Amino acid sequence: MEPALPARPSVRYLNPAWFASVMGTGVLAQALAQFGLVGLALPVYWLALLALLALLGLYLAKLLRHPQAALSDLQHPLLSQMLPTLPIALLVMSLATRALPLGPWSVPLGQGLFWVGMVLIFLVGLLVVFVVSTRLRLPLEAASGAWFIPPVSALLVPITAGVWLETFPQVWQREVWVASGLFLGVGFFLFLFVLASFLQRMYAHGRLEPHLLPSVFIGLAPVGLLVLAPWRWLEGGARVGLVPEGWVSAWPVIGLAIWGLGLWWLFYSLALLLDTLLVACRRAQFHFAPGWWGFVFPLGAFTLATLALSRALESAFLGSLAWVLLWLLGVFWLWVMFHSLRAWAGLGALQSPKA
């Protein structure tokens, strides 16, 4: 009997987690710009923007040609958590657009990415939680760091609103600021709920399977964003006269305490990664998947939070650590990008995962 031929590449099999590649590349561009490395940041930004356009085209084709496959993703316990990466990618690119000298056209582009991203984050995040809680019945053992993605998506809204707020017409500014602040509460409380569930799962059910290891790093993202989100939101409000300047100057002290959890989580995540890579039987099960981009964006968010705190607190320790984190971010990005390019060679990323 002849073996079955592998299925042809098809957008049916596009994993929504590939939008995390835009998140990771976009946050690297923003980080390079924040560190003053604009010459490196610009080509990385254009690569991220090109990837975003290509993935949007492919995902739109999937929705139109294979709506049932898209619905199956929504009802999948893991892939459903990846769906918010699409609107997150829009906001990450909005922030990167603001951080770089791109010309006058960057303002309407960044604002447009913000508006579409904010609406989709609310709708997609709510839809994912609704479907998972009403159509699926997941045991606690199924918890993974991917559950952090909806909180991450909400926390990006006040950051993006804060940096763009002064560019909006004055009549809009107060309402945009108020609306974006609502997402701060959503992201903060969802993070607390997920953190408790995830740690309980890790304690009660033992080691995660190797393919879920990148999801542990995702826990860095809400910590970094919880440092930056109230900060940038308050800064935006202060620039347009909505809040007193004193509120902004007090935040780094609070942010430092939140940042401490991120440092602990970084070492915990790195220890789990080394524990997997240094043991042959576990390393053999550690196969590449688009979820590997979970290594990159969370580390980028934490790097940006570290840099912001180092400058606000004038801390040499934090400043030096921020550079170390930038180098680590670059290493992870190169590592994951190499495997991503191999996955897309010959359109292998659009093959059935069972092929």
VOGU-3710 file (C-alpha; in Angstrom, 3 decimals, decimal comma):
1> mepalparps> 0,000/0,000/0,000  1,471/3,354/-1,052  1,909/5,970/1,693  -0,514/8,870/1,582  0,817/12,006/-0,036  1,182/15,005/2,271  -1,549/17,595/1,974  -0,819/20,600/-0,191  -0,023/23,872/1,559  -3,219/25,743/2,321
11> vrylnpawfa> -4,243/28,824/4,277  -6,638/26,441/6,033  -3,691/25,436/8,221  -2,463/28,946/9,060  -1,793/29,012/12,790  -3,013/32,302/14,326  0,044/32,218/16,587  2,114/33,448/13,625  0,896/36,971/14,440  3,154/36,706/17,483
21> svmgtgvlaq> 6,060/36,981/15,031  4,873/40,530/14,271  4,628/41,192/17,996  8,158/39,966/18,612  9,698/41,763/15,653  7,746/44,952/16,340  8,790/45,084/19,995  12,416/44,527/18,968  12,178/47,518/16,634  10,705/49,609/19,432
31> alaqfglvgl> 13,368/48,471/21,895  16,199/49,255/19,485  14,725/52,720/18,941  14,384/53,328/22,690  18,038/52,385/23,171  19,034/54,871/20,465  19,834/52,242/17,822  17,524/53,736/15,203  19,646/52,525/12,291  19,001/48,940/13,373
41> alpvywlall> 15,410/49,596/14,385  14,221/50,827/10,994  14,872/47,648/8,942  13,424/45,535/11,762  10,317/47,750/11,733  9,849/47,362/7,978  10,254/43,608/8,299  7,548/43,551/10,975  5,208/45,706/8,885  5,721/43,467/5,851
51> allallglyl> 5,024/40,371/7,956  1,862/41,977/9,331  0,517/42,747/5,856  1,336/39,253/4,582  -0,244/37,509/7,565  -3,354/39,696/7,406  -3,773/38,729/3,765  -3,334/35,039/4,523  -5,695/35,125/7,498  -8,349/36,990/5,520
61> akllrhpqaa> -8,078/34,286/2,865  -8,536/31,651/5,569  -11,659/33,383/6,872  -13,161/33,639/3,387  -12,167/30,237/1,996  -12,171/28,080/5,108  -14,475/29,667/7,714  -14,977/26,290/9,375  -11,249/26,012/10,021  -11,246/29,467/11,615
71> lsdlqhplls> -14,203/28,423/13,786  -12,304/25,287/14,813  -9,421/27,490/15,970  -11,824/29,446/18,145  -13,051/26,228/19,761  -9,562/24,798/20,286  -8,266/25,030/23,883  -4,832/26,339/22,816  -5,304/27,962/19,393  -8,192/30,040/20,727
81> qmlptlpial> -5,799/31,758/23,126  -3,643/32,737/20,145  -6,390/34,651/18,329  -5,795/37,905/20,275  -2,256/37,983/18,854  -3,736/39,545/15,699  -5,048/42,737/17,366  -2,026/42,761/19,692  0,198/42,854/16,611  -1,705/45,923/15,400
91> lvmslatral> -1,073/47,797/18,662  2,573/46,738/18,820  3,093/48,132/15,335  1,249/51,298/16,344  3,706/51,759/19,223  6,699/51,011/17,002  5,407/53,537/14,469  5,279/56,171/17,203  8,802/55,331/18,409  10,529/55,794/15,032
101> plgpwsvplg> 11,121/58,820/12,767  8,991/57,733/9,821  7,555/60,953/8,442  4,123/62,625/8,603  2,309/59,574/7,215  3,171/57,680/10,410  0,522/59,587/12,410  -2,556/58,376/10,484  -1,015/54,889/10,220  -0,337/54,646/13,945
111> qglfwvgmvl> -3,723/56,083/14,881  -5,507/53,722/12,500  -3,682/50,700/13,923  -4,673/51,869/17,406  -8,387/52,244/16,626  -8,717/48,919/14,827  -6,566/47,134/17,394  -8,494/48,503/20,378  -11,876/47,458/18,990  -10,621/43,995/18,011
121> iflvgllvvf> -8,948/43,455/21,378  -12,248/44,019/23,143  -14,259/41,880/20,723  -11,782/39,039/20,206  -10,758/38,850/23,867  -14,356/38,715/25,001  -15,267/36,164/22,323  -12,384/33,857/23,260  -13,227/33,868/26,963  -16,947/33,410/26,202
131> vvstrlrlpl> -16,392/30,447/23,862  -13,866/28,714/26,108  -16,086/29,135/29,164  -19,290/28,006/27,442  -18,205/25,516/24,744  -15,229/23,843/26,385  -14,668/22,271/29,758  -10,971/22,529/30,467  -9,348/20,839/33,450  -6,858/22,855/35,469
141> eaasgawfip> -4,125/20,660/33,996  -4,791/22,312/30,607  -3,717/25,723/31,934  -0,671/27,226/30,240  1,020/30,570/29,848  -1,067/31,097/26,705  -3,879/32,084/29,057  -1,910/35,280/29,743  -2,505/36,520/26,181  -5,975/38,091/26,729
151> pvsallvpit> -4,686/40,118/29,728  -1,683/41,193/27,647  -3,957/42,415/24,878  -5,988/44,589/27,255  -2,901/46,155/28,873  -1,554/47,317/25,521  -4,555/49,601/24,957  -3,775/52,237/27,646  -0,096/52,243/26,627  -0,911/52,907/22,986
161> agvwletfpq> -3,603/55,448/23,835  -1,206/57,299/26,119  1,525/57,745/23,519  -0,899/58,876/20,789  -3,314/60,902/22,928  -1,954/64,376/22,177  -2,193/63,728/18,416  -5,969/63,268/18,558  -8,356/66,229/18,204  -8,810/67,920/21,558
171> vwqrevwvas> -12,516/67,164/21,647  -11,707/63,415/21,577  -8,874/63,325/24,083  -10,792/62,967/27,335  -13,057/60,199/26,033  -10,179/58,269/24,436  -8,270/58,520/27,710  -11,246/57,329/29,756  -12,094/54,479/27,384  -8,513/53,233/27,246
181> glflgvgffl> -8,260/53,344/31,026  -11,044/50,795/31,299  -8,763/48,232/29,660  -6,272/48,730/32,474  -8,673/47,164/34,927  -9,546/44,335/32,545  -5,913/43,425/31,972  -4,864/43,757/35,614  -7,571/41,566/37,108  -7,451/38,957/34,337
191> flfvlasflq> -3,699/38,714/34,928  -4,232/38,046/38,635  -6,810/35,335/37,913  -4,632/33,631/35,287  -1,485/33,876/37,409  -3,175/32,074/40,282  -4,559/29,359/37,983  -1,241/28,867/36,193  0,827/28,551/39,365  -1,733/26,161/40,852
201> rmyahgrlep> -1,471/24,045/37,704  2,344/24,042/37,882  2,321/23,003/41,541  -0,455/20,420/41,333  0,243/18,792/37,955  3,991/19,026/37,527  6,128/19,811/34,516  4,634/21,304/31,373  5,123/19,382/28,161  8,166/20,722/26,260
211> hllpsvfigl> 6,082/22,214/23,456  4,318/24,430/26,038  7,546/25,773/27,531  7,542/29,049/25,513  4,178/29,872/27,071  5,862/30,210/30,478  7,775/33,221/29,171  4,470/34,886/28,280  4,087/35,631/31,993  6,804/38,275/31,573
221> apvgllvlap> 4,584/40,278/29,224  1,795/41,318/31,613  4,379/42,195/34,274  6,295/44,473/31,897  3,076/45,961/30,594  1,714/46,534/34,101  4,781/48,685/34,728  4,282/50,636/31,498  0,491/50,755/31,060  -0,504/53,045/33,972
231> wrwleggarv> 2,660/55,066/33,385  2,106/55,831/29,719  -1,619/56,288/30,269  -1,012/58,850/33,029  1,717/60,560/30,972  -0,674/60,944/28,058  -3,332/62,361/30,346  -0,855/64,792/31,911  0,349/66,072/28,534  -3,176/67,099/27,576
241> glvpegwvsa> -4,047/68,438/31,025  -6,330/65,662/32,259  -4,299/64,620/35,320  -1,697/66,346/37,536  1,978/65,822/36,676  2,590/64,571/40,222  0,651/61,398/39,523  3,144/60,493/36,802  6,253/61,142/38,886  5,022/58,851/41,662
251> wpviglaiwg> 4,427/55,836/39,418  8,030/54,530/38,946  8,218/53,687/42,667  5,117/51,496/42,357  6,293/50,173/39,012  9,564/49,020/40,548  7,705/46,708/42,930  5,760/45,199/40,020  8,997/44,871/38,024  10,448/42,711/40,810
261> lglwwlfysl> 7,937/39,979/40,009  9,125/40,096/36,405  12,761/39,592/37,383  11,772/36,559/39,447  9,665/35,234/36,562  12,514/35,737/34,088  14,894/33,575/36,123  12,163/30,991/36,664  11,460/30,827/32,917  15,146/30,605/31,995
271> allldtllva> 15,632/27,819/34,545  12,788/25,827/32,972  14,238/26,406/29,498  17,714/25,224/30,527  16,189/22,253/32,326  14,595/21,244/29,027  17,529/21,951/26,697  20,126/20,212/28,867  18,212/16,939/29,195  18,292/14,846/26,009
281> crraqfhfap> 14,888/13,181/26,368  13,136/16,511/26,928  15,165/18,318/24,269  14,090/15,683/21,716  10,443/16,666/22,316  11,130/20,378/22,024  10,089/20,922/18,396  9,669/24,311/16,748  6,182/25,817/16,534  4,992/29,394/15,973
291> gwwgfvfplg> 4,351/29,496/19,706  8,128/29,887/20,092  7,528/33,601/19,480  6,323/33,518/23,065  10,009/33,751/23,954  10,388/37,125/22,228  7,577/39,625/22,803  7,327/39,088/26,591  11,068/39,591/26,961  10,783/42,732/24,829
301> aftlatlals> 8,017/44,138/27,040  10,083/43,460/30,153  13,168/45,024/28,547  11,261/48,221/27,760  9,910/48,356/31,316  13,426/47,915/32,698  14,804/50,689/30,501  11,988/53,076/31,468  12,544/52,437/35,181  16,310/52,803/34,882
311> ralesaflgs> 15,902/56,269/33,362  13,184/57,435/35,754  15,026/56,208/38,864  18,505/57,024/37,470  19,627/53,516/38,423  22,921/52,266/36,995  21,984/48,715/38,004  18,716/48,795/36,062  20,381/50,565/33,145  23,063/47,880/32,851
321> lawvllwllg> 20,473/45,132/33,196  18,382/46,751/30,453  21,305/46,399/28,030  21,780/42,767/29,034  18,093/42,157/28,390  18,351/43,850/24,987  21,161/41,503/23,993  19,169/38,531/25,263  16,155/39,764/23,302  18,258/39,940/20,146
331> vfwlwvmfhs> 19,557/36,400/20,668  16,061/34,988/21,169  14,759/36,904/18,151  17,522/35,574/15,878  17,001/32,034/17,188  13,241/32,036/16,662  13,436/33,931/13,347  15,883/31,342/11,975  13,478/28,506/12,758  10,526/30,545/11,451
341> lrawaglgal> 12,184/31,102/8,084  12,900/27,386/7,882  9,230/26,674/8,646  8,070/28,992/5,853  10,554/27,603/3,321  8,481/25,734/0,780  5,349/26,941/2,605  5,858/24,319/5,290  4,091/26,620/7,761  0,879/26,134/5,734
351> qspka> 1,033/22,353/5,880  -1,360/20,332/7,997  0,235/19,753/11,419  -0,671/16,080/10,988  1,161/15,828/7,652
//
